[in-house]
């Protein structure tokens, strides 16, 4: 893990070893060369966008669970009371 100080905040970087499909790997190499960016930065940006899409998917699933009665909402005051707050 490497820690970097950037614009008033600390960013921790974690190294990962990943395996990519050959076509995806070639596309990544092509884009990195064309854009003059590090492959790790392109992957990081792509994952950030993908995680935003996954967030939407999770929200839709949770809403469906609520609508179909598999989950329920609990009033915040009830939660605080149960926590002794």
Secondary structure, DSSP 8 states (H G I E B T S, - for coil): -EEEEETTEEEEE--------HHHHHHHHHHHHHHT--HHHHHHHHHHHHHHHHHHHHHHHHHHHHHTTSS----HHHHHHHHT-
